[in-house]
Structures are given as structure tokens and as C-alpha cells.
């Protein structure tokens, strides 16, 4: 698959998702980059900004097996992973698979469940497998988590463990649409009862699994010069040396940022990475991995501003 084929494919996917989602172009682009680089995405935004519909439409457009878990305070790890139940007819234990056995999992309001239950996702997100009663079960090679959380509420929510945050490629902020887009949303949906399903909006798979595998393979073949690799490493290491941060980004962040830059280049129709690919994705890759120092918090500094400053100060290759 050529770079031009990838760019055309990305345009087709965007057009199909747009049948359900008005605006949110940046969010859709980040989901595409995550899919083609094998990463997971954390969507943070207020209620009613179509995060769930976006995940459903994205899965339908790509023809992926879709699963959803509504995270609640009483959710247990077994509700996510499944369990081995004893079958009295056969006198054997039978695996009852949980919702995690899918290709695209929507972890809705992930911060409403305690860390013990959130930890059930750790192995799956890193290794794409789960272990039940000492036996490993492989997940799909395309297993992807799209998690959502509400930034407004502070009651009945739990902080996500750092180990889990580090497994998300991106943390993407989903904002309210502008006035014209909101008017278009009202005209499109105000006549119906509830939120329609993607199929009711005419959304169907525009890519087969073989074609998707070819696209992902072509993304992995995108060239990244040693100078750009060095730039990624220096940028990530700069987060650990900043006086504004107590905790910087991990080596995993550098690996994921490099992979995402390759995917961005491929979707832009290029077979090589440029420093602007890294710069464009740095904030979404790093914002959820950094911990502000007490002095920076007192000054009211934002993580995004610190990342922007580090990008400016870290010399990029020419």
C-alpha cells in the first residue's frame, strides 16, 4: 500500500465517521493515528459531546468487533475479563468471556471504578492478552481501548493509576462544538428519539481486515531518520529534567511518540517522518504522563504550556 493509498483511505474513513459526528476533526485524526500505530486513547470531555457515538461510529467504519463496558463503582475485574464457571453437565470449568474480548473496547467513564478494577486492563492494554486462573488468553492483534472520562465531576470518581495512564498513547481533550456545528447537530438529531445507532445513520465498514492489516504494515515501514529519533528522545528526556515537573515521561512515551509520528506521516501521504509530526503530537502524548511541581501548581501553570515550552526549547533537526 502506497502513501497516497493511505492518505486516500484516511480521507474515506473521516468521511464515513462524519455521517454521525459533526466537527471533532482533531479527535478523529488522533483515533486514526492510534489505530495505525497500535495505541490506546483516553478521551476527556464534558457529557454530551458525542464521545460514545464517536467510538461506535469509528468501530463500525472500520468493521471492528465492538465492545462496551460502563464503568461503575461496583464493577469487578471479572465483569471485564470474564471468569471460569463450573458446568455441572460436563463437570468441567468453562470460560465465560468478558466484554474485553473484542477488537475495539469503549471503557466508558473509566474513572468511576476503583483502581483495583481499573488494573484489570493493564495486561490487556500492554500485551493484548489476559490471564484467568493462571491461563493466558490472547486478544485480537487490533485490540484497542478508547476510554472516556468527565473532567467536571469530582464526586464518585477515582484517579487513574499512573501505570494505566502510561499505557494510553493519547489523552485527547474533547471540547464543545462551535456555534455553527452545534446548530448542525441540533438540526440533524433533534427530530429523533435518543441517539441513533451508526447503522441507522448509514455508516458501514469502508475497509476490510486484510486492507487494514496492509495499511498498518505500511505505516510501520515509514522511515524515521536517526536525527528524528534523537529528537524524540531528547524531548522526552527534557520532561524529566524540567524544574516545573516532579515526574517526567517514561521510555514507553518515547516509543509511542515515535510510532504515532510514523502513523501521522503515513496518513499525510508521506513515507518519512519530519520533526513537525513529533511536534504536532507531543502534547497529546505527554500531557497525561507529567506531574506538576508544587511551585508550578501555585503559579497556575498548565501541563500543556510546559510541554509547548519544552518543544520550543528542544532543538529540532533540519
C-alpha positions in Angstrom: 0.0 0.0 0.0 1.5 3.3 -1.1 1.5 6.6 0.9 -1.1 8.0 -1.5 -3.3 5.0 -0.9 -3.1 5.5 2.9 -4.0 9.2 2.6 -7.0 8.3 0.4 -8.0 5.6 2.9 -7.8 8.0 5.8 -10.0 10.5 3.9 -12.6 7.9 3.3 -12.7 6.9 7.0 -13.0 10.5 8.0 -15.9 11.0 5.6 -17.8 7.9 6.9 -17.4 8.9 10.5 -18.6 12.4 9.6 -22.0 10.9 8.8 -22.5 10.7 12.6 -20.0 13.2 14.1 -20.1 16.9 13.4 -16.7 18.5 13.8 -14.2 16.9 16.2 -11.7 16.6 13.3 -8.7 16.6 15.6 -10.2 13.9 17.8 -10.9 11.7 14.7 -7.4 12.2 13.4 -5.9 11.1 16.8 -8.1 8.0 16.8 -6.8 7.2 13.3 -3.2 7.7 14.3 -3.7 5.5 17.4 -5.3 2.7 15.3 -2.5 2.7 12.8 0.2 2.8 15.4 -1.4 0.3 17.8 -2.1 2.7 20.6 -5.0 3.4 23.0 -6.8 6.7 23.5 -8.2 8.5 26.6 -10.9 11.0 25.7 -11.7 13.6 28.3 -14.6 15.9 27.8 -17.9 17.1 29.3 -21.1 15.0 28.9 -23.0 15.3 25.7 -20.0 15.8 23.4 -20.6 12.5 21.4 -17.6 10.6 22.8 -19.6 7.3 22.9 -21.2 7.8 19.4 -17.7 8.6 18.1 -16.3 5.3 19.4 -19.3 3.4 18.0 -19.0 5.1 14.6 -15.3 4.5 14.4 -15.7 0.8 15.1 -18.5 0.5 12.5 -16.5 2.4 9.9 -13.5 0.0 10.3 -15.6 -3.1 10.6 -14.1 -3.9 14.1 -15.8 -6.1 16.7 -17.1 -3.5 19.2 -17.4 -3.9 23.0 -18.5 -1.5 25.7 -18.1 -1.5 29.5 -19.9 1.1 31.6 -17.5 1.6 34.5 -19.3 1.9 37.8 -18.1 1.9 41.5 -19.3 -1.7 42.0 -17.7 -3.1 38.8 -15.4 -6.1 39.4 -12.4 -7.3 37.4 -14.4 -10.4 36.5 -17.1 -8.2 34.9 -14.4 -7.0 32.5 -12.3 -10.1 31.9 -14.8 -12.9 32.4 -14.4 -16.0 34.6 -14.3 -19.8 34.6 -17.7 -21.2 35.5 -18.3 -24.8 36.5 -20.6 -26.7 34.1 -22.4 -29.3 36.1 -23.4 -31.2 32.9 -19.8 -31.7 31.8 -18.2 -31.5 35.2 -15.7 -29.0 33.8 -14.9 -25.3 34.0 -16.0 -23.3 31.0 -14.6 -19.9 30.2 -17.2 -17.2 30.1 -15.6 -14.3 28.2 -16.0 -10.7 29.4 -16.5 -7.7 27.2 -12.8 -7.2 26.8 -12.7 -10.0 24.2 -13.3 -7.6 21.3 -11.3 -5.5 18.8 -12.3 -2.0 19.9 -13.4 -1.6 23.6 -15.1 1.5 24.8 -14.3 1.9 28.5 -17.0 4.5 29.3 -16.3 6.8 32.3 -13.3 4.7 33.2 -12.6 6.9 36.3 -15.8 5.8 38.0 -14.4 2.5 39.1 -11.8 1.9 41.8 -8.1 1.3 40.9 -8.4 -2.4 41.6 -10.9 -2.8 38.8 -9.1 -0.4 36.5 -6.0 -2.6 36.9 -7.8 -5.4 35.1 -7.0 -3.5 31.9 -3.2 -3.3 32.4 -2.2 -6.6 30.9 -4.7 -6.3 28.1 -3.5 -2.8 27.1 0.2 -3.7 27.2 0.3 -7.3 26.0 -3.1 -7.7 24.3 -3.8 -10.8 26.4 -5.5 -11.6 29.7 -4.7 -14.2 32.3 -7.6 -16.0 34.1 -6.8 -18.6 36.7 -3.2 -18.8 35.5 -4.1 -19.4 31.9 -3.3 -16.8 29.3 -5.9 -15.9 26.6 -4.9 -13.9 23.6 -6.8 -10.8 22.5 -7.1 -9.5 18.9 -3.9 -8.0 17.4 -6.0 -5.0 16.8 -7.3 -4.7 20.3 -7.7 -1.0 21.1 -9.2 0.8 24.1 -11.0 4.1 23.8 -11.7 5.3 27.3 -13.7 8.3 28.3 -13.8 10.4 31.4 -15.6 13.5 32.6 -13.3 16.4 33.7 -16.0 18.3 35.6 -17.2 15.9 38.3 -15.1 15.2 41.4 -17.7 13.2 43.4 -17.8 9.4 42.8 -14.7 9.3 40.7 -11.2 7.8 41.2 -7.8 8.9 39.8 -6.4 6.7 37.2 -3.2 4.9 38.3 0.0 6.2 36.7 0.7 2.7 35.3 -2.6 2.8 33.4 -2.2 6.4 32.2 1.2 5.5 30.8 -0.5 2.8 28.6 -2.6 5.3 26.8 -0.9 6.7 23.7 -3.0 9.9 23.7 -5.1 11.9 26.1 -7.3 13.9 23.8 -9.5 16.8 25.1 -13.0 16.8 23.6 -14.4 20.3 23.6 -17.8 21.8 22.9 -18.5 22.4 19.2 -18.6 25.9 17.8 -22.0 27.7 17.2 -22.4 26.6 13.6 -21.5 23.0 14.4 -23.9 22.9 17.3 -26.7 24.2 15.1 -26.0 21.5 12.6 -26.1 18.9 15.4 -29.5 20.1 16.6 -30.9 20.1 13.0 -29.6 16.6 12.5 -30.7 14.9 15.7 -33.4 16.9 17.3 -36.2 15.1 15.4 -35.3 11.6 16.7 -35.8 9.7 19.9 -32.5 9.2 21.6 -29.1 8.7 19.9 -29.3 6.7 16.7 -27.0 3.7 16.0 -24.3 4.1 13.4 -26.1 1.7 11.1 -29.2 3.9 11.2 -27.0 6.8 10.0 -25.8 4.8 7.0 -22.4 4.1 8.5 -20.8 0.9 7.2 -17.4 -0.7 7.0 -15.2 1.1 4.4 -12.2 -1.1 4.9 -11.7 -4.8 5.1 -9.5 -6.6 7.7 -6.9 -7.5 5.1 -6.7 -4.0 3.8 -6.4 -2.7 7.4 -3.5 -5.1 8.1 -1.8 -3.8 4.9 -2.3 -0.2 6.0 -0.8 -0.9 9.4 2.2 -2.7 7.9 2.8 0.2 5.5 2.7 2.6 8.5 5.4 0.6 10.3 7.6 0.9 7.2 7.6 4.7 7.3 11.2 5.9 7.5 12.4 7.7 10.6 15.8 9.2 10.4 18.2 8.9 13.3 18.2 12.6 13.8 14.4 12.5 14.3 14.8 9.5 16.7 17.3 11.6 18.6 14.9 14.5 18.7 12.1 12.3 20.2 14.5 11.0 22.9 15.8 14.5 23.8 12.2 15.8 24.0 11.0 13.1 26.3 14.2 13.3 28.5 13.7 17.0 28.8 10.4 16.3 30.7 12.5 14.5 33.4 14.9 17.4 33.7 12.3 20.2 33.9 12.1 22.0 37.3 8.4 22.5 36.6 7.7 18.8 36.8 8.0 16.3 39.6 7.7 13.3 37.3 8.5 13.2 33.6 7.6 10.8 30.8 8.8 7.2 30.5 10.8 5.5 27.8 7.4 4.0 26.7 6.3 7.5 25.9 9.3 7.9 23.6 8.4 4.7 21.8 4.8 5.6 21.5 5.5 9.1 20.3 7.8 7.8 17.6 5.2 5.3 16.4 2.5 7.9 16.4 4.7 10.2 14.3 5.1 7.4 11.8 1.4 7.0 11.6 0.8 10.7 11.2 3.3 10.8 8.3 1.6 7.9 6.6 -1.9 9.3 6.9 -0.5 12.5 5.4 0.8 10.6 2.4 4.5 10.6 3.3 6.9 7.6 3.7 9.2 9.6 6.0 8.8 11.4 9.4 9.5 15.1 9.8 10.0 16.9 13.1 6.7 18.6 12.7 5.0 15.2 13.1 6.6 14.9 16.5 5.7 18.5 17.5 2.1 18.1 16.5 1.6 15.0 18.7 3.8 15.9 21.7 1.1 17.5 23.8 -1.5 14.6 23.4 1.2 12.0 24.1 2.8 13.7 27.1 0.0 15.7 29.0 -1.3 12.7 31.0 2.2 11.4 31.9 3.5 14.6 33.6 3.1 15.6 37.2 3.4 19.3 38.0 5.7 20.5 40.8 4.1 22.3 43.8 5.7 25.6 42.6 4.2 25.2 39.1 0.8 24.4 40.6 0.9 27.5 42.8 1.8 29.6 39.8 -1.2 28.1 38.0 0.8 26.7 35.1 -0.8 24.2 32.8 0.9 21.0 31.6 0.2 21.9 28.0 2.1 25.2 28.4 5.1 23.4 29.9 5.1 20.8 27.0 4.9 23.7 24.5 7.8 25.4 26.2 9.9 22.1 26.1 9.1 21.7 22.4 10.2 25.2 21.7 13.5 24.8 23.7 14.4 21.4 22.3 16.3 21.9 19.1 14.7 20.0 16.2 16.8 18.6 13.3 16.7 20.4 10.0 
